[in-house]
Amino acid sequence: MVKYFFLPVFFFVCCLSAKAQESPAVIFGFVSNIDSDQMVDFATVFIKGTNNAVETDKDGSYRIEVNSNERITIVCTRIGFFEKEYTIDALPAGSKRNVNFKLAPEDLGVDIVIRESRIEDVGMVKEEVTELKLLP
């Protein structure tokens, strides 16, 4: 009677350990502006329906680990650009896949003014507009 109890438990534990040993797949690539081909920094790349997300570095590159053997949708978003997404078929464990995003700029109709402020003479604040920039 005891052996009939331990056999299913042993089988279940073996299945769990085999699943835990699967290594994740890796998706990597670059995010660039479709108009100028300049790299887009600080764009968010995430797996739809999960909390798995990364941010591109100053060179527009990213690397994200995903569950292997699952079909996923990878999404790239950045303020000032339209969101872009790709659906990727299941990747084998330990594999790597290159996915590059080209984001189209979105005209938000917002102008941003960057000002310099400094304190002079008894706490008076003097502000001066030195440069205007339109940020994506």
NUKOLTOR-172961 format. One record per residue (C-alpha): x, y, z; residue in three letters. Coordinates in steps of 0.05 Angstrom, whole numbers, plus 5000, padded with zeros to 4 digits. Layout:
<nodes>
     X     Y     Z  res
     X     Y     Z  ALA
...
</nodes>
This chain:
<nodes>
     X     Y     Z  res
  5000  5000  5000  MET
  5056  5048  5017  VAL
  5092  5036  4951  LYS
  5029  5057  4914  TYR
  5030  5123  4951  PHE
  5104  5139  4939  PHE
  5105  5120  4865  LEU
  5060  5178  4842  PRO
  5095  5226  4890  VAL
  5163  5206  4862  PHE
  5138  5215  4791  PHE
  5110  5284  4807  PHE
  5175  5307  4839  VAL
  5215  5282  4779  CYS
  5170  5321  4731  CYS
  5178  5385  4773  LEU
  5253  5380  4775  SER
  5257  5368  4699  ALA
  5215  5430  4687  LYS
  5258  5472  4734  ALA
  5321  5452  4697  GLN
  5297  5481  4631  GLU
  5338  5543  4614  SER
  5301  5604  4589  PRO
  5306  5630  4518  ALA
  5336  5699  4505  VAL
  5310  5753  4459  ILE
  5357  5811  4442  PHE
  5361  5867  4393  GLY
  5360  5942  4380  PHE
  5306  5996  4380  VAL
  5313  6052  4328  SER
  5274  6110  4300  ASN
  5243  6090  4233  ILE
  5253  6160  4204  ASP
  5325  6175  4224  SER
  5353  6106  4241  ASP
  5379  6135  4307  GLN
  5378  6088  4366  MET
  5323  6099  4417  VAL
  5346  6098  4489  ASP
  5301  6085  4550  PHE
  5248  6048  4509  ALA
  5211  5994  4547  THR
  5211  5923  4519  VAL
  5164  5874  4553  PHE
  5129  5808  4546  ILE
  5053  5819  4539  LYS
  5013  5791  4597  GLY
  5073  5786  4644  THR
  5114  5832  4689  ASN
  5177  5814  4650  ASN
  5205  5879  4623  ALA
  5272  5913  4607  VAL
  5294  5982  4584  GLU
  5340  5997  4526  THR
  5408  6026  4542  ASP
  5438  6089  4512  LYS
  5455  6051  4449  ASP
  5384  6026  4440  GLY
  5400  5953  4455  SER
  5362  5906  4500  TYR
  5364  5833  4524  ARG
  5305  5798  4557  ILE
  5298  5726  4581  GLU
  5232  5691  4565  VAL
  5201  5624  4583  ASN
  5221  5571  4532  SER
  5169  5530  4494  ASN
  5116  5585  4499  GLU
  5087  5629  4444  ARG
  5097  5701  4466  ILE
  5082  5772  4444  THR
  5139  5821  4454  ILE
  5121  5895  4457  VAL
  5164  5958  4452  CYS
  5140  6026  4475  THR
  5169  6095  4486  ARG
  5137  6163  4499  ILE
  5135  6201  4434  GLY
  5132  6137  4391  PHE
  5078  6090  4369  PHE
  5078  6022  4404  GLU
  5102  5962  4364  LYS
  5092  5888  4379  GLU
  5113  5821  4349  TYR
  5086  5751  4362  THR
  5141  5699  4367  ILE
  5130  5624  4364  ASP
  5156  5580  4420  ALA
  5231  5582  4427  LEU
  5271  5521  4448  PRO
  5304  5522  4517  ALA
  5371  5559  4516  GLY
  5360  5589  4446  SER
  5370  5661  4426  LYS
  5329  5704  4378  ARG
  5345  5773  4349  ASN
  5285  5820  4345  VAL
  5298  5892  4323  ASN
  5244  5946  4331  PHE
  5236  6007  4286  LYS
  5190  6056  4321  LEU
  5151  6111  4284  ALA
  5150  6179  4318  PRO
  5083  6202  4345  GLU
  5066  6276  4340  ASP
  5040  6293  4410  LEU
  5034  6368  4397  GLY
  5072  6383  4461  VAL
  5130  6431  4466  ASP
  5177  6424  4524  ILE
  5217  6482  4551  VAL
  5280  6468  4590  ILE
  5300  6524  4637  ARG
  5359  6538  4680  GLU
  5347  6567  4749  SER
  5398  6593  4799  ARG
  5395  6627  4865  ILE
  5426  6696  4869  GLU
  5430  6749  4924  ASP
  5389  6733  4986  VAL
  5348  6676  4959  GLY
  5322  6710  4895  MET
  5312  6661  4838  VAL
  5332  6684  4769  LYS
  5308  6642  4711  GLU
  5332  6647  4641  GLU
  5311  6607  4580  VAL
  5375  6585  4547  THR
  5354  6529  4502  GLU
  5291  6499  4473  LEU
  5287  6425  4458  LYS
  5232  6381  4429  LEU
  5239  6314  4463  LEU
  5209  6250  4432  PRO
</nodes>
